[in-house]
Amino acid sequence: MLILASSSPRRRELLTQAGFTFEIHPAHIPEDPRPNEDPIHYVTRLAREKAEAVFAKLANPKAVVLGADTTVTLDNHILGKPENPEDAARMLRLLSGRTHRVITGVSIVTAHRTQTAAEVTAVQFLTLSEAEIQHYIATGEPNDKAGAYAIQSHAARWIPRIEGCYYNVVGLPISLVSTLLQPLAL
């Protein structure tokens, strides 16, 4: 039985689209980065902690728990979810005209082992005007997104190029997840 340790609608959609059958049991853990924590270590740690927390709570030795966490990094600084519209504007100004990285940590926890890996995708942004930033913030879309944008929606118009997995930027690198789950025959 595959369990998704996330309430993310994007992760749910991607797993469904890829043909997986699963249940949802969100993990509720603190998601703050540790001082000077490397972005890859940050997302893999959170993915593992989420999966381990849900596995322990379920107390089902047959469960296969998938944890994931996504962040945006620029110059090795973590840009998580914006705290408010001003923070979203700050992030979008930082990303404007630059290439940043989107990193997703993925962890699979079973009774016998834990596997954790990360996917990294480079995303190029066009230069944004202040009017574009304010209009985008008014849509409410940046509110719960790492880096204050969603590639699969309005922000797509500002992204001329990515290098790596598109689904990683959406929130779950499906190919990586499939590779990790393959030995478990799910």
Phi, psi and omega in degrees: 000121179271132179240128174266118182271055183201148175258008182297121177295330179292317178295319178300314180297317182293317178296319178297313180302325181278358174090013179276145172256131186201166172247159180248126175222091183299143174270144178238090180230158175295138183245022181283137175290149176280157180305129179060023181287131177297139182303321179292317177298320181302307184289326178288324176297312181296319179301314180295315181297321178297311182296318179294320180297317180290319178301314180296321181292322182290326181052041178242109184295345179268356182290146171238112186253130178254118174249148179210152174211137182238140173220163175250137178232143176223123183054038179066016175258134181282128173247097181279211178281139181293145180281332183196177181301325179294320178293322176298316178298319178301313181296315181296324176296321178296320182283335184306124176073014185230167173252130180235176179245141171249127183236129175241126172267139180231136178223135176246122181242128174232179178294338187255339182194165175234128176241133180225138180209171179224150175241138181235131178231134176269134182234125179264132177251141169288168175285128183258141173277161177298324179296320178296317179299312182295320178296317180296317179298322180297337178288341183083353183299323182290346192307316185242029183245134174301132181076001175068032175206160176235116182297331185276007182225225187302326182291348180305330182292344182258004187243094182282342187202141169229155174234106183129201186279120177299316183296334174299318181291327176292327176142355178203111179287094188302319180298316177297315179300315180299319179297317180291326182276341186307314180297342182270357177056048176263000000 
